[in-house]
């Protein structure tokens, strides 16, 4: 870590984005149809193909005057 900087780490679940046609099935006709389709949609959520995967990133930034007084006093 360079002098005068603050470092921190972020951790998050690995995400996946899927684009396609959403298909809805009804057991009884709904407005005359059992199946409904949407225009292409994009859905984002946890990557279930890698359930134990995490995204870990290191970050750093220059200290502000207040942070320098608080941590370097």
PDB file of N, H, CA, C and O in Angstrom:
ATOM      1  N   UNK A   1       0.848  -1.160   0.000  1.00  0.00           N
ATOM      2  CA  UNK A   1       0.000   0.000   0.000  1.00  0.00           C
ATOM      3  C   UNK A   1       0.907   1.240   0.000  1.00  0.00           C
ATOM      4  O   UNK A   1       1.785   1.354   0.855  1.00  0.00           O
ATOM      5  N   UNK A   2       0.710   2.151  -0.926  1.00  0.00           N
ATOM      6  H   UNK A   2      -0.003   2.059  -1.621  1.00  0.00           H
ATOM      7  CA  UNK A   2       1.514   3.371  -0.934  1.00  0.00           C
ATOM      8  C   UNK A   2       1.257   4.222   0.322  1.00  0.00           C
ATOM      9  O   UNK A   2       0.151   4.240   0.863  1.00  0.00           O
ATOM     10  N   UNK A   3       2.286   4.910   0.756  1.00  0.00           N
ATOM     11  H   UNK A   3       3.184   4.895   0.317  1.00  0.00           H
ATOM     12  CA  UNK A   3       2.153   5.781   1.922  1.00  0.00           C
ATOM     13  C   UNK A   3       1.082   6.835   1.658  1.00  0.00           C
ATOM     14  O   UNK A   3       0.971   7.368   0.554  1.00  0.00           O
ATOM     15  N   UNK A   4       0.285   7.127   2.707  1.00  0.00           N
ATOM     16  H   UNK A   4       0.375   6.694   3.604  1.00  0.00           H
ATOM     17  CA  UNK A   4      -0.768   8.135   2.594  1.00  0.00           C
ATOM     18  C   UNK A   4      -2.043   7.623   1.970  1.00  0.00           C
ATOM     19  O   UNK A   4      -2.936   8.413   1.664  1.00  0.00           O
ATOM     20  N   UNK A   5      -2.155   6.309   1.771  1.00  0.00           N
ATOM     21  H   UNK A   5      -1.429   5.667   2.019  1.00  0.00           H
ATOM     22  CA  UNK A   5      -3.365   5.713   1.194  1.00  0.00           C
ATOM     23  C   UNK A   5      -4.055   4.823   2.214  1.00  0.00           C
ATOM     24  O   UNK A   5      -3.445   4.381   3.188  1.00  0.00           O
ATOM     25  N   UNK A   6      -5.319   4.572   1.979  1.00  0.00           N
ATOM     26  H   UNK A   6      -5.814   4.931   1.188  1.00  0.00           H
ATOM     27  CA  UNK A   6      -6.105   3.620   2.765  1.00  0.00           C
ATOM     28  C   UNK A   6      -6.458   2.469   1.836  1.00  0.00           C
ATOM     29  O   UNK A   6      -6.872   2.683   0.697  1.00  0.00           O
ATOM     30  N   UNK A   7      -6.291   1.242   2.331  1.00  0.00           N
ATOM     31  H   UNK A   7      -5.955   1.068   3.257  1.00  0.00           H
ATOM     32  CA  UNK A   7      -6.634   0.065   1.542  1.00  0.00           C
ATOM     33  C   UNK A   7      -7.821  -0.658   2.152  1.00  0.00           C
ATOM     34  O   UNK A   7      -8.001  -0.665   3.370  1.00  0.00           O
ATOM     35  N   UNK A   8      -8.625  -1.263   1.299  1.00  0.00           N
ATOM     36  H   UNK A   8      -8.479  -1.258   0.310  1.00  0.00           H
ATOM     37  CA  UNK A   8      -9.747  -2.056   1.774  1.00  0.00           C
ATOM     38  C   UNK A   8     -10.072  -3.130   0.753  1.00  0.00           C
ATOM     39  O   UNK A   8      -9.701  -3.028  -0.416  1.00  0.00           O
ATOM     40  N   UNK A   9     -10.771  -4.162   1.211  1.00  0.00           N
ATOM     41  H   UNK A   9     -11.072  -4.244   2.161  1.00  0.00           H
ATOM     42  CA  UNK A   9     -11.120  -5.297   0.364  1.00  0.00           C
ATOM     43  C   UNK A   9     -12.642  -5.423   0.331  1.00  0.00           C
ATOM     44  O   UNK A   9     -13.314  -5.273   1.351  1.00  0.00           O
ATOM     45  N   UNK A  10     -13.170  -5.700  -0.861  1.00  0.00           N
ATOM     46  H   UNK A  10     -12.624  -5.822  -1.689  1.00  0.00           H
ATOM     47  CA  UNK A  10     -14.601  -5.977  -0.988  1.00  0.00           C
ATOM     48  C   UNK A  10     -14.777  -7.428  -1.428  1.00  0.00           C
ATOM     49  O   UNK A  10     -13.961  -7.966  -2.178  1.00  0.00           O
ATOM     50  N   UNK A  11     -15.847  -8.049  -0.953  1.00  0.00           N
ATOM     51  H   UNK A  11     -16.509  -7.612  -0.344  1.00  0.00           H
ATOM     52  CA  UNK A  11     -16.140  -9.437  -1.291  1.00  0.00           C
ATOM     53  C   UNK A  11     -17.607  -9.519  -1.697  1.00  0.00           C
ATOM     54  O   UNK A  11     -18.472  -8.968  -1.016  1.00  0.00           O
ATOM     55  N   UNK A  12     -17.887 -10.195  -2.790  1.00  0.00           N
ATOM     56  H   UNK A  12     -17.184 -10.643  -3.343  1.00  0.00           H
ATOM     57  CA  UNK A  12     -19.267 -10.303  -3.269  1.00  0.00           C
ATOM     58  C   UNK A  12     -19.478 -11.669  -3.916  1.00  0.00           C
ATOM     59  O   UNK A  12     -18.523 -12.343  -4.301  1.00  0.00           O
ATOM     60  N   UNK A  13     -20.721 -12.057  -4.026  1.00  0.00           N
ATOM     61  H   UNK A  13     -21.497 -11.510  -3.713  1.00  0.00           H
ATOM     62  CA  UNK A  13     -21.087 -13.292  -4.703  1.00  0.00           C
ATOM     63  C   UNK A  13     -20.853 -13.136  -6.203  1.00  0.00           C
ATOM     64  O   UNK A  13     -21.149 -12.085  -6.771  1.00  0.00           O
ATOM     65  N   UNK A  14     -20.328 -14.170  -6.843  1.00  0.00           N
ATOM     66  H   UNK A  14     -20.088 -15.025  -6.382  1.00  0.00           H
ATOM     67  CA  UNK A  14     -20.167 -14.145  -8.292  1.00  0.00           C
ATOM     68  C   UNK A  14     -21.553 -14.073  -8.931  1.00  0.00           C
ATOM     69  O   UNK A  14     -22.463 -14.808  -8.550  1.00  0.00           O
ATOM     70  N   UNK A  15     -21.697 -13.187  -9.898  1.00  0.00           N
ATOM     71  H   UNK A  15     -20.957 -12.590 -10.208  1.00  0.00           H
ATOM     72  CA  UNK A  15     -22.997 -12.985 -10.544  1.00  0.00           C
ATOM     73  C   UNK A  15     -22.959 -13.489 -11.982  1.00  0.00           C
ATOM     74  O   UNK A  15     -21.893 -13.647 -12.577  1.00  0.00           O
ATOM     75  N   UNK A  16     -24.129 -13.734 -12.515  1.00  0.00           N
ATOM     76  H   UNK A  16     -24.995 -13.605 -12.032  1.00  0.00           H
ATOM     77  CA  UNK A  16     -24.275 -14.187 -13.888  1.00  0.00           C
ATOM     78  C   UNK A  16     -25.426 -13.401 -14.518  1.00  0.00           C
ATOM     79  O   UNK A  16     -26.407 -13.084 -13.846  1.00  0.00           O
ATOM     80  N   UNK A  17     -25.303 -13.092 -15.796  1.00  0.00           N
ATOM     81  H   UNK A  17     -24.506 -13.350 -16.342  1.00  0.00           H
ATOM     82  CA  UNK A  17     -26.352 -12.364 -16.519  1.00  0.00           C
ATOM     83  C   UNK A  17     -26.817 -13.252 -17.667  1.00  0.00           C
ATOM     84  O   UNK A  17     -26.008 -13.768 -18.439  1.00  0.00           O
ATOM     85  N   UNK A  18     -28.137 -13.420 -17.765  1.00  0.00           N
ATOM     86  H   UNK A  18     -28.793 -13.001 -17.138  1.00  0.00           H
ATOM     87  CA  UNK A  18     -28.733 -14.264 -18.794  1.00  0.00           C
ATOM     88  C   UNK A  18     -29.736 -13.430 -19.579  1.00  0.00           C
ATOM     89  O   UNK A  18     -30.542 -12.706 -18.994  1.00  0.00           O
ATOM     90  N   UNK A  19     -29.685 -13.533 -20.901  1.00  0.00           N
ATOM     91  H   UNK A  19     -29.031 -14.121 -21.376  1.00  0.00           H
ATOM     92  CA  UNK A  19     -30.642 -12.842 -21.770  1.00  0.00           C
ATOM     93  C   UNK A  19     -31.390 -13.881 -22.591  1.00  0.00           C
ATOM     94  O   UNK A  19     -30.785 -14.798 -23.146  1.00  0.00           O
ATOM     95  N   UNK A  20     -32.699 -13.732 -22.665  1.00  0.00           N
ATOM     96  H   UNK A  20     -33.190 -12.986 -22.214  1.00  0.00           H
ATOM     97  CA  UNK A  20     -33.488 -14.669 -23.450  1.00  0.00           C
ATOM     98  C   UNK A  20     -34.963 -14.327 -23.380  1.00  0.00           C
ATOM     99  O   UNK A  20     -35.349 -13.266 -22.889  1.00  0.00           O
ATOM    100  N   UNK A  21     -35.777 -15.237 -23.876  1.00  0.00           N
ATOM    101  H   UNK A  21     -35.463 -16.099 -24.275  1.00  0.00           H
ATOM    102  CA  UNK A  21     -37.228 -15.072 -23.865  1.00  0.00           C
ATOM    103  C   UNK A  21     -37.775 -15.717 -22.600  1.00  0.00           C
ATOM    104  O   UNK A  21     -37.470 -16.874 -22.312  1.00  0.00           O
ATOM    105  N   UNK A  22     -38.573 -14.988 -21.852  1.00  0.00           N
ATOM    106  H   UNK A  22     -38.821 -14.048 -22.086  1.00  0.00           H
ATOM    107  CA  UNK A  22     -39.187 -15.489 -20.629  1.00  0.00           C
ATOM    108  C   UNK A  22     -40.477 -16.182 -21.020  1.00  0.00           C
ATOM    109  O   UNK A  22     -41.301 -15.602 -21.727  1.00  0.00           O
ATOM    110  N   UNK A  23     -40.664 -17.426 -20.566  1.00  0.00           N
ATOM    111  H   UNK A  23     -39.994 -17.897 -19.991  1.00  0.00           H
ATOM    112  CA  UNK A  23     -41.835 -18.221 -20.924  1.00  0.00           C
ATOM    113  C   UNK A  23     -42.632 -18.525 -19.663  1.00  0.00           C
ATOM    114  O   UNK A  23     -42.084 -19.031 -18.685  1.00  0.00           O
ATOM    115  N   UNK A  24     -43.925 -18.217 -19.685  1.00  0.00           N
ATOM    116  H   UNK A  24     -44.370 -17.805 -20.480  1.00  0.00           H
ATOM    117  CA  UNK A  24     -44.791 -18.438 -18.530  1.00  0.00           C
ATOM    118  C   UNK A  24     -45.835 -19.486 -18.911  1.00  0.00           C
ATOM    119  O   UNK A  24     -46.469 -19.384 -19.962  1.00  0.00           O
ATOM    120  N   UNK A  25     -46.011 -20.499 -18.052  1.00  0.00           N
ATOM    121  H   UNK A  25     -45.496 -20.582 -17.199  1.00  0.00           H
ATOM    122  CA  UNK A  25     -46.991 -21.568 -18.290  1.00  0.00           C
ATOM    123  C   UNK A  25     -48.129 -21.427 -17.277  1.00  0.00           C
ATOM    124  O   UNK A  25     -47.888 -21.285 -16.078  1.00  0.00           O
ATOM    125  N   UNK A  26     -49.366 -21.468 -17.769  1.00  0.00           N
ATOM    126  H   UNK A  26     -49.562 -21.583 -18.743  1.00  0.00           H
ATOM    127  CA  UNK A  26     -50.548 -21.427 -16.911  1.00  0.00           C
ATOM    128  C   UNK A  26     -51.276 -22.768 -16.986  1.00  0.00           C
ATOM    129  O   UNK A  26     -51.362 -23.370 -18.056  1.00  0.00           O
ATOM    130  N   UNK A  27     -51.797 -23.235 -15.859  1.00  0.00           N
ATOM    131  H   UNK A  27     -51.728 -22.747 -14.989  1.00  0.00           H
ATOM    132  CA  UNK A  27     -52.528 -24.509 -15.862  1.00  0.00           C
ATOM    133  C   UNK A  27     -53.897 -24.360 -16.533  1.00  0.00           C
ATOM    134  O   UNK A  27     -54.416 -25.321 -17.101  1.00  0.00           O
ATOM    135  N   UNK A  28     -54.477 -23.170 -16.470  1.00  0.00           N
ATOM    136  H   UNK A  28     -54.055 -22.390 -16.009  1.00  0.00           H
ATOM    137  CA  UNK A  28     -55.739 -22.860 -17.161  1.00  0.00           C
ATOM    138  C   UNK A  28     -55.469 -21.738 -18.151  1.00  0.00           C
ATOM    139  O   UNK A  28     -54.531 -20.958 -17.983  1.00  0.00           O
ATOM    140  N   UNK A  29     -56.287 -21.665 -19.165  1.00  0.00           N
ATOM    141  H   UNK A  29     -57.049 -22.298 -19.301  1.00  0.00           H
ATOM    142  CA  UNK A  29     -56.100 -20.601 -20.157  1.00  0.00           C
ATOM    143  C   UNK A  29     -56.145 -19.224 -19.500  1.00  0.00           C
ATOM    144  O   UNK A  29     -56.996 -18.947 -18.655  1.00  0.00           O
ATOM    145  N   UNK A  30     -55.229 -18.389 -19.900  1.00  0.00           N
ATOM    146  H   UNK A  30     -54.538 -18.613 -20.587  1.00  0.00           H
ATOM    147  CA  UNK A  30     -55.185 -17.004 -19.429  1.00  0.00           C
ATOM    148  C   UNK A  30     -55.272 -16.130 -20.669  1.00  0.00           C
ATOM    149  O   UNK A  30     -54.346 -16.092 -21.479  1.00  0.00           O
ATOM    150  N   UNK A  31     -56.394 -15.425 -20.813  1.00  0.00           N
ATOM    151  H   UNK A  31     -57.146 -15.456 -20.155  1.00  0.00           H
ATOM    152  CA  UNK A  31     -56.680 -14.645 -22.024  1.00  0.00           C
ATOM    153  C   UNK A  31     -56.520 -15.506 -23.274  1.00  0.00           C
ATOM    154  O   UNK A  31     -55.976 -15.063 -24.285  1.00  0.00           O
ATOM    155  N   UNK A  32     -57.010 -16.756 -23.185  1.00  0.00           N
ATOM    156  H   UNK A  32     -57.452 -17.116 -22.363  1.00  0.00           H
ATOM    157  CA  UNK A  32     -57.034 -17.643 -24.334  1.00  0.00           C
ATOM    158  C   UNK A  32     -55.766 -18.448 -24.577  1.00  0.00           C
ATOM    159  O   UNK A  32     -55.703 -19.201 -25.549  1.00  0.00           O
ATOM    160  N   UNK A  33     -54.763 -18.316 -23.734  1.00  0.00           N
ATOM    161  H   UNK A  33     -54.814 -17.705 -22.944  1.00  0.00           H
ATOM    162  CA  UNK A  33     -53.500 -19.031 -23.966  1.00  0.00           C
ATOM    163  C   UNK A  33     -53.013 -19.719 -22.694  1.00  0.00           C
ATOM    164  O   UNK A  33     -53.242 -19.235 -21.585  1.00  0.00           O
ATOM    165  N   UNK A  34     -52.338 -20.855 -22.872  1.00  0.00           N
ATOM    166  H   UNK A  34     -52.153 -21.248 -23.772  1.00  0.00           H
ATOM    167  CA  UNK A  34     -51.684 -21.539 -21.761  1.00  0.00           C
ATOM    168  C   UNK A  34     -50.245 -21.054 -21.573  1.00  0.00           C
ATOM    169  O   UNK A  34     -49.705 -21.083 -20.467  1.00  0.00           O
ATOM    170  N   UNK A  35     -49.642 -20.612 -22.667  1.00  0.00           N
ATOM    171  H   UNK A  35     -50.081 -20.588 -23.565  1.00  0.00           H
ATOM    172  CA  UNK A  35     -48.235 -20.183 -22.635  1.00  0.00           C
ATOM    173  C   UNK A  35     -48.138 -18.726 -23.066  1.00  0.00           C
ATOM    174  O   UNK A  35     -48.789 -18.308 -24.024  1.00  0.00           O
ATOM    175  N   UNK A  36     -47.326 -17.963 -22.356  1.00  0.00           N
ATOM    176  H   UNK A  36     -46.797 -18.303 -21.579  1.00  0.00           H
ATOM    177  CA  UNK A  36     -47.072 -16.568 -22.695  1.00  0.00           C
ATOM    178  C   UNK A  36     -45.567 -16.376 -22.797  1.00  0.00           C
ATOM    179  O   UNK A  36     -44.799 -16.981 -22.050  1.00  0.00           O
ATOM    180  N   UNK A  37     -45.157 -15.526 -23.729  1.00  0.00           N
ATOM    181  H   UNK A  37     -45.781 -15.034 -24.336  1.00  0.00           H
ATOM    182  CA  UNK A  37     -43.741 -15.256 -23.951  1.00  0.00           C
ATOM    183  C   UNK A  37     -43.508 -13.745 -23.892  1.00  0.00           C
ATOM    184  O   UNK A  37     -44.363 -12.959 -24.299  1.00  0.00           O
ATOM    185  N   UNK A  38     -42.363 -13.358 -23.392  1.00  0.00           N
ATOM    186  H   UNK A  38     -41.668 -13.997 -23.061  1.00  0.00           H
ATOM    187  CA  UNK A  38     -42.013 -11.943 -23.361  1.00  0.00           C
ATOM    188  C   UNK A  38     -41.011 -11.648 -24.455  1.00  0.00           C
ATOM    189  O   UNK A  38     -40.451 -12.554 -25.073  1.00  0.00           O
ATOM    190  N   UNK A  39     -40.796 -10.369 -24.682  1.00  0.00           N
ATOM    191  H   UNK A  39     -41.250  -9.634 -24.180  1.00  0.00           H
ATOM    192  CA  UNK A  39     -39.693  -9.960 -25.550  1.00  0.00           C
ATOM    193  C   UNK A  39     -38.401 -10.349 -24.826  1.00  0.00           C
ATOM    194  O   UNK A  39     -38.441 -10.666 -23.637  1.00  0.00           O
ATOM    195  N   UNK A  40     -37.278 -10.333 -25.505  1.00  0.00           N
ATOM    196  H   UNK A  40     -37.245 -10.076 -26.471  1.00  0.00           H
ATOM    197  CA  UNK A  40     -36.025 -10.680 -24.814  1.00  0.00           C
ATOM    198  C   UNK A  40     -35.833  -9.833 -23.553  1.00  0.00           C
ATOM    199  O   UNK A  40     -35.966  -8.609 -23.578  1.00  0.00           O
ATOM    200  N   UNK A  41     -35.515 -10.522 -22.447  1.00  0.00           N
ATOM    201  H   UNK A  41     -35.407 -11.516 -22.426  1.00  0.00           H
ATOM    202  CA  UNK A  41     -35.265  -9.867 -21.167  1.00  0.00           C
ATOM    203  C   UNK A  41     -33.888 -10.276 -20.664  1.00  0.00           C
ATOM    204  O   UNK A  41     -33.373 -11.332 -21.030  1.00  0.00           O
ATOM    205  N   UNK A  42     -33.298  -9.439 -19.827  1.00  0.00           N
ATOM    206  H   UNK A  42     -33.716  -8.581 -19.529  1.00  0.00           H
ATOM    207  CA  UNK A  42     -32.017  -9.755 -19.200  1.00  0.00           C
ATOM    208  C   UNK A  42     -32.241  -9.839 -17.699  1.00  0.00           C
ATOM    209  O   UNK A  42     -32.792  -8.923 -17.088  1.00  0.00           O
ATOM    210  N   UNK A  43     -31.806 -10.946 -17.114  1.00  0.00           N
ATOM    211  H   UNK A  43     -31.359 -11.690 -17.610  1.00  0.00           H
ATOM    212  CA  UNK A  43     -31.956 -11.181 -15.685  1.00  0.00           C
ATOM    213  C   UNK A  43     -30.568 -11.410 -15.101  1.00  0.00           C
ATOM    214  O   UNK A  43     -29.751 -12.126 -15.678  1.00  0.00           O
ATOM    215  N   UNK A  44     -30.310 -10.792 -13.949  1.00  0.00           N
ATOM    216  H   UNK A  44     -30.974 -10.210 -13.480  1.00  0.00           H
ATOM    217  CA  UNK A  44     -29.022 -10.955 -13.291  1.00  0.00           C
ATOM    218  C   UNK A  44     -29.234 -11.548 -11.907  1.00  0.00           C
ATOM    219  O   UNK A  44     -30.153 -11.155 -11.189  1.00  0.00           O
ATOM    220  N   UNK A  45     -28.383 -12.493 -11.539  1.00  0.00           N
ATOM    221  H   UNK A  45     -27.637 -12.812 -12.123  1.00  0.00           H
ATOM    222  CA  UNK A  45     -28.497 -13.110 -10.225  1.00  0.00           C
ATOM    223  C   UNK A  45     -27.235 -13.881  -9.898  1.00  0.00           C
ATOM    224  O   UNK A  45     -26.278 -13.864 -10.671  1.00  0.00           O
ATOM    225  N   UNK A  46     -27.225 -14.565  -8.747  1.00  0.00           N
ATOM    226  H   UNK A  46     -28.003 -14.579  -8.119  1.00  0.00           H
ATOM    227  CA  UNK A  46     -26.046 -15.331  -8.359  1.00  0.00           C
ATOM    228  C   UNK A  46     -25.711 -16.401  -9.400  1.00  0.00           C
ATOM    229  O   UNK A  46     -26.606 -17.005  -9.991  1.00  0.00           O
ATOM    230  N   UNK A  47     -24.434 -16.625  -9.613  1.00  0.00           N
ATOM    231  H   UNK A  47     -23.707 -16.134  -9.133  1.00  0.00           H
ATOM    232  CA  UNK A  47     -23.975 -17.628 -10.575  1.00  0.00           C
ATOM    233  C   UNK A  47     -24.095 -19.006  -9.942  1.00  0.00           C
ATOM    234  O   UNK A  47     -23.226 -19.405  -9.168  1.00  0.00           O
ATOM    235  N   UNK A  48     -25.156 -19.740 -10.259  1.00  0.00           N
ATOM    236  H   UNK A  48     -25.862 -19.416 -10.888  1.00  0.00           H
ATOM    237  CA  UNK A  48     -25.406 -21.048  -9.656  1.00  0.00           C
ATOM    238  C   UNK A  48     -24.480 -22.128 -10.199  1.00  0.00           C
ATOM    239  O   UNK A  48     -24.427 -23.224  -9.642  1.00  0.00           O
ATOM    240  N   UNK A  49     -23.749 -21.843 -11.276  1.00  0.00           N
ATOM    241  H   UNK A  49     -23.792 -20.952 -11.728  1.00  0.00           H
ATOM    242  CA  UNK A  49     -22.792 -22.831 -11.790  1.00  0.00           C
ATOM    243  C   UNK A  49     -21.522 -22.833 -10.956  1.00  0.00           C
ATOM    244  O   UNK A  49     -20.736 -23.777 -11.032  1.00  0.00           O
ATOM    245  N   UNK A  50     -21.306 -21.782 -10.155  1.00  0.00           N
ATOM    246  H   UNK A  50     -21.944 -21.014 -10.093  1.00  0.00           H
ATOM    247  CA  UNK A  50     -20.153 -21.684  -9.259  1.00  0.00           C
ATOM    248  C   UNK A  50     -20.639 -21.223  -7.881  1.00  0.00           C
ATOM    249  O   UNK A  50     -20.335 -20.102  -7.473  1.00  0.00           O
ATOM    250  N   UNK A  51     -21.394 -22.070  -7.152  1.00  0.00           N
ATOM    251  H   UNK A  51     -21.641 -22.980  -7.483  1.00  0.00           H
ATOM    252  CA  UNK A  51     -22.020 -21.615  -5.917  1.00  0.00           C
ATOM    253  C   UNK A  51     -21.050 -21.151  -4.829  1.00  0.00           C
ATOM    254  O   UNK A  51     -21.417 -20.310  -4.008  1.00  0.00           O
ATOM    255  N   UNK A  52     -19.836 -21.671  -4.800  1.00  0.00           N
ATOM    256  H   UNK A  52     -19.538 -22.354  -5.467  1.00  0.00           H
ATOM    257  CA  UNK A  52     -18.905 -21.269  -3.743  1.00  0.00           C
ATOM    258  C   UNK A  52     -17.963 -20.165  -4.207  1.00  0.00           C
ATOM    259  O   UNK A  52     -17.056 -19.779  -3.470  1.00  0.00           O
ATOM    260  N   UNK A  53     -18.165 -19.655  -5.414  1.00  0.00           N
ATOM    261  H   UNK A  53     -18.902 -19.968  -6.013  1.00  0.00           H
ATOM    262  CA  UNK A  53     -17.280 -18.618  -5.951  1.00  0.00           C
ATOM    263  C   UNK A  53     -17.618 -17.261  -5.379  1.00  0.00           C
ATOM    264  O   UNK A  53     -18.781 -16.925  -5.159  1.00  0.00           O
ATOM    265  N   UNK A  54     -16.577 -16.491  -5.143  1.00  0.00           N
ATOM    266  H   UNK A  54     -15.632 -16.763  -5.321  1.00  0.00           H
ATOM    267  CA  UNK A  54     -16.743 -15.122  -4.678  1.00  0.00           C
ATOM    268  C   UNK A  54     -15.815 -14.231  -5.472  1.00  0.00           C
ATOM    269  O   UNK A  54     -14.772 -14.671  -5.955  1.00  0.00           O
ATOM    270  N   UNK A  55     -16.201 -12.982  -5.601  1.00  0.00           N
ATOM    271  H   UNK A  55     -17.049 -12.625  -5.208  1.00  0.00           H
ATOM    272  CA  UNK A  55     -15.362 -11.988  -6.253  1.00  0.00           C
ATOM    273  C   UNK A  55     -14.730 -11.169  -5.138  1.00  0.00           C
ATOM    274  O   UNK A  55     -15.429 -10.506  -4.372  1.00  0.00           O
ATOM    275  N   UNK A  56     -13.404 -11.217  -5.050  1.00  0.00           N
ATOM    276  H   UNK A  56     -12.836 -11.756  -5.672  1.00  0.00           H
ATOM    277  CA  UNK A  56     -12.677 -10.471  -4.020  1.00  0.00           C
ATOM    278  C   UNK A  56     -11.784  -9.462  -4.728  1.00  0.00           C
ATOM    279  O   UNK A  56     -10.978  -9.827  -5.584  1.00  0.00           O
ATOM    280  N   UNK A  57     -11.931  -8.194  -4.366  1.00  0.00           N
ATOM    281  H   UNK A  57     -12.585  -7.898  -3.671  1.00  0.00           H
ATOM    282  CA  UNK A  57     -11.155  -7.125  -4.998  1.00  0.00           C
ATOM    283  C   UNK A  57     -10.492  -6.260  -3.944  1.00  0.00           C
ATOM    284  O   UNK A  57     -11.093  -5.922  -2.924  1.00  0.00           O
ATOM    285  N   UNK A  58      -9.236  -5.907  -4.210  1.00  0.00           N
ATOM    286  H   UNK A  58      -8.748  -6.182  -5.038  1.00  0.00           H
ATOM    287  CA  UNK A  58      -8.529  -4.974  -3.356  1.00  0.00           C
ATOM    288  C   UNK A  58      -8.639  -3.566  -3.916  1.00  0.00           C
ATOM    289  O   UNK A  58      -8.611  -3.380  -5.132  1.00  0.00           O
ATOM    290  N   UNK A  59      -8.763  -2.581  -3.053  1.00  0.00           N
ATOM    291  H   UNK A  59      -8.786  -2.731  -2.065  1.00  0.00           H
ATOM    292  CA  UNK A  59      -8.903  -1.190  -3.455  1.00  0.00           C
ATOM    293  C   UNK A  59      -7.986  -0.329  -2.599  1.00  0.00           C
ATOM    294  O   UNK A  59      -7.609  -0.731  -1.498  1.00  0.00           O
ATOM    295  N   UNK A  60      -7.627   0.842  -3.087  1.00  0.00           N
ATOM    296  H   UNK A  60      -7.933   1.169  -3.981  1.00  0.00           H
ATOM    297  CA  UNK A  60      -6.955   1.828  -2.252  1.00  0.00           C
ATOM    298  C   UNK A  60      -7.308   3.213  -2.748  1.00  0.00           C
ATOM    299  O   UNK A  60      -7.676   3.416  -3.905  1.00  0.00           O
ATOM    300  N   UNK A  61      -7.181   4.166  -1.826  1.00  0.00           N
ATOM    301  H   UNK A  61      -6.882   4.001  -0.886  1.00  0.00           H
ATOM    302  CA  UNK A  61      -7.471   5.555  -2.177  1.00  0.00           C
ATOM    303  C   UNK A  61      -6.600   6.442  -1.298  1.00  0.00           C
ATOM    304  O   UNK A  61      -6.148   6.036  -0.227  1.00  0.00           O
ATOM    305  N   UNK A  62      -6.379   7.648  -1.772  1.00  0.00           N
ATOM    306  H   UNK A  62      -6.746   7.977  -2.642  1.00  0.00           H
ATOM    307  CA  UNK A  62      -5.605   8.605  -0.989  1.00  0.00           C
ATOM    308  C   UNK A  62      -6.407   9.027   0.234  1.00  0.00           C
ATOM    309  O   UNK A  62      -7.623   9.207   0.159  1.00  0.00           O
ATOM    310  N   UNK A  63      -5.709   9.185   1.373  1.00  0.00           N
ATOM    311  H   UNK A  63      -4.722   9.039   1.433  1.00  0.00           H
ATOM    312  CA  UNK A  63      -6.371   9.617   2.612  1.00  0.00           C
ATOM    313  C   UNK A  63      -6.795  11.074   2.512  1.00  0.00           C
ATOM    314  O   UNK A  63      -6.093  11.906   1.937  1.00  0.00           O
ATOM    315  N   UNK A  64      -7.953  11.363   3.083  1.00  0.00           N
ATOM    316  H   UNK A  64      -8.523  10.687   3.551  1.00  0.00           H
ATOM    317  CA  UNK A  64      -8.376  12.763   3.218  1.00  0.00           C
ATOM    318  C   UNK A  64      -7.657  13.349   4.435  1.00  0.00           C
ATOM    319  O   UNK A  64      -7.032  12.610   5.196  1.00  0.00           O
ATOM    320  N   UNK A  65      -7.737  14.635   4.621  1.00  0.00           N
ATOM    321  H   UNK A  65      -8.244  15.235   4.003  1.00  0.00           H
ATOM    322  CA  UNK A  65      -7.110  15.289   5.768  1.00  0.00           C
ATOM    323  C   UNK A  65      -7.707  14.752   7.071  1.00  0.00           C
ATOM    324  O   UNK A  65      -6.976  14.542   8.039  1.00  0.00           O
ATOM    325  N   UNK A  66      -9.017  14.529   7.109  1.00  0.00           N
ATOM    326  H   UNK A  66      -9.611  14.699   6.323  1.00  0.00           H
ATOM    327  CA  UNK A  66      -9.661  13.991   8.315  1.00  0.00           C
ATOM    328  C   UNK A  66      -9.168  12.581   8.621  1.00  0.00           C
ATOM    329  O   UNK A  66      -8.884  12.257   9.775  1.00  0.00           O
ATOM    330  N   UNK A  67      -9.065  11.725   7.572  1.00  0.00           N
ATOM    331  H   UNK A  67      -9.296  11.988   6.635  1.00  0.00           H
ATOM    332  CA  UNK A  67      -8.570  10.353   7.778  1.00  0.00           C
ATOM    333  C   UNK A  67      -7.113  10.364   8.245  1.00  0.00           C
ATOM    334  O   UNK A  67      -6.728   9.565   9.098  1.00  0.00           O
ATOM    335  N   UNK A  68      -6.326  11.243   7.700  1.00  0.00           N
ATOM    336  H   UNK A  68      -6.639  11.892   7.007  1.00  0.00           H
ATOM    337  CA  UNK A  68      -4.920  11.340   8.094  1.00  0.00           C
ATOM    338  C   UNK A  68      -4.811  11.726   9.572  1.00  0.00           C
ATOM    339  O   UNK A  68      -3.971  11.178  10.286  1.00  0.00           O
ATOM    340  N   UNK A  69      -5.646  12.661  10.043  1.00  0.00           N
ATOM    341  H   UNK A  69      -6.328  13.107   9.464  1.00  0.00           H
ATOM    342  CA  UNK A  69      -5.651  13.066  11.446  1.00  0.00           C
ATOM    343  C   UNK A  69      -6.125  11.939  12.351  1.00  0.00           C
ATOM    344  O   UNK A  69      -5.600  11.751  13.448  1.00  0.00           O
ATOM    345  N   UNK A  70      -7.139  11.176  11.876  1.00  0.00           N
ATOM    346  H   UNK A  70      -7.565  11.329  10.984  1.00  0.00           H
ATOM    347  CA  UNK A  70      -7.720  10.102  12.688  1.00  0.00           C
ATOM    348  C   UNK A  70      -6.778   8.900  12.805  1.00  0.00           C
ATOM    349  O   UNK A  70      -6.626   8.345  13.893  1.00  0.00           O
ATOM    350  N   UNK A  71      -6.148   8.494  11.707  1.00  0.00           N
ATOM    351  H   UNK A  71      -6.272   8.945  10.823  1.00  0.00           H
ATOM    352  CA  UNK A  71      -5.372   7.251  11.702  1.00  0.00           C
ATOM    353  C   UNK A  71      -3.859   7.448  11.853  1.00  0.00           C
ATOM    354  O   UNK A  71      -3.153   6.500  12.196  1.00  0.00           O
ATOM    355  N   UNK A  72      -3.364   8.626  11.612  1.00  0.00           N
ATOM    356  H   UNK A  72      -3.938   9.397  11.333  1.00  0.00           H
ATOM    357  CA  UNK A  72      -1.908   8.850  11.635  1.00  0.00           C
ATOM    358  C   UNK A  72      -1.469   9.769  12.780  1.00  0.00           C
ATOM    359  O   UNK A  72      -0.332  10.241  12.790  1.00  0.00           O
ATOM    360  N   UNK A  73      -2.345  10.020  13.729  1.00  0.00           N
ATOM    361  H   UNK A  73      -3.269   9.636  13.721  1.00  0.00           H
ATOM    362  CA  UNK A  73      -2.077  10.964  14.805  1.00  0.00           C
ATOM    363  C   UNK A  73      -1.075  10.456  15.741  1.00  0.00           C
ATOM    364  O   UNK A  73      -0.735  11.135  16.709  1.00  0.00           O
TER     365      UNK A  73
END
